[in-house]
Amino acid sequence: MTLMRPTNLILISLGFVALMSGCRNQETALTGAYGQSLVAGRVVMEAGSNPAGVEVTLLGTGMRMIIGQDGRFAFNGVPDRSELHFHRADGIGRSLRVDGNATSLVVDLSATSGNSRRRGAGRSMQYEGLIREVSASTIKVYTSHKDEVEFAVDMATTIRKGNRTYLLADLKPEWRVHVTAETRNGVLTAVEIKVQNTNGDDAGDDDGATMTANGVVTAKSGSDLTVDSPPRGLVTVRTDANTIIKKQGVRITVAEIQVGDEINSQGVRGPDGVLLARQIEVRGNSKKPK
């Protein structure tokens, strides 16, 4: 295969600058059996800094290396589509997706190092590891970088494995997860948690399995709501004293939910497909009054 010299400069939206050129770093290549592609390059930082100690990880493969002062890294035999994660204890945390051979990436981490870290606020960062602790609003993960990271979890956080959704309370220590997070008001907050391995605990639609119903309330009967939730259709959402119901962040009662309101509900599947709700977020009525 003949590698072409660079013809253009690509600005990656996550803050990386990548320049394609011939491979000059094959002596540091780490081999694996995940694919046929070669990914190699060099990390650069602001003047007066060096990238020594930055850990480069190919997420999902277990392939990683700690780079030296020259900033060079290389991985051989990687998947055609791969994701690189750059991490160092002083706050560097960036990800870069590459398709196929990327034979000499010049990755500029200046904007994420030292006193410039605040400029990275709001950008997504990727973490992978084992759950250590789960609380009512946080999750602590022992990451592939051999440190424990705590994430805030809120109603906007998506937790799933494939097409199955989870609640924070469903997560268990030692489950392997991939977390996409952002810094919001100085707090590292999980945007999405992907469950990768639950040690065989992967129930389907049996009673007790996690269940959601998102849609318009079409009827009410006491503490039960009927929700039109595509693609399931009409779902009975049952509430009790333990159900947390919020509207715009404020706790409300089931009596305050109106027919026509749009809701997101999460809970467990009960007999006959009834959703036993743990949490309900009321989004209001999207239909404008005539």
C-alpha positions, 0 to 999 in steps of 0.5 A: 500500500502506498501512503499519500503525502498530505494535501489538506488540513482537517480541523476536528470538532473536538479540538484536535488538528490532524495532518495526514502524512507518511508514517514515520513512527512504526517502531512504536507500533503496538500490534493486535488482532482487531483489524487491518488499519494503522493509526499513528501520529504525534501529540503536540502541546503549547510552547514550554510543555511536553506531552510525556505521560499522556496515555493514548487508548484505543477504546474497546480494544484494550490497546493503550500506550504512554507516550514520551517527550517526542509525543509519538504514538502508533497502533497497528492492526486496529479496526477500520473505525476506531476511537482514540482517547487522550488522557493525563492526570493534569486534566487532558481528556479528549477523543478522536474518531478515525476511519481506516488508516490514519498514518500520522496524526498531529494532535494538538492538545494545547487547549486542554492542558494546564491553565487552559483546561477551562476552555474545554468545558462543555466538550464531550469526554469519553471514559471506560471502566468498571463501576465502583459505586452507585448513589442516588445521583452519581456513579463512580467508575474505575477507568482504564486509566487506573483512576476513579472518576465520579460522574453526576447523573441527572434526568437527561442522562441516557443509560442503555445497553443496546435497545434496552434502557436502565435507571441509575438504580439498576446499575451494579458494581463491577459492570463495565460501562462506557461514559460520555461526559461533559463539564457543566458548571464545574461538575463532570456530568454523564451525558450517556452511559453505555452498559457493555458487560453485566456479567450475564445479567441481561433480562429482556421484557420479563416482569421486573425488567427495566421499562420506559414509556414516553409520550402523551397522557391520554387518560387518568384513573386515580394513580394510573396514567395511560400513555400513548408511547410509540412503538409500544402503543397505549401503556399503563403507567402506575404510580405510588408514594415512591414515584418521583414526579418532576416538572421543570425540576420541581417535584409535583404529584400525580394529581397535577399531571393533566391529560395531554401532557407529554411525559418521560417515565421510567420504571420496571415492567409489572404484570400484563405490561404495566409500567411500575414507575420510579421516575416521571418527567413531565414535559408539558402540553406541546399542543398550542391552545386554539 
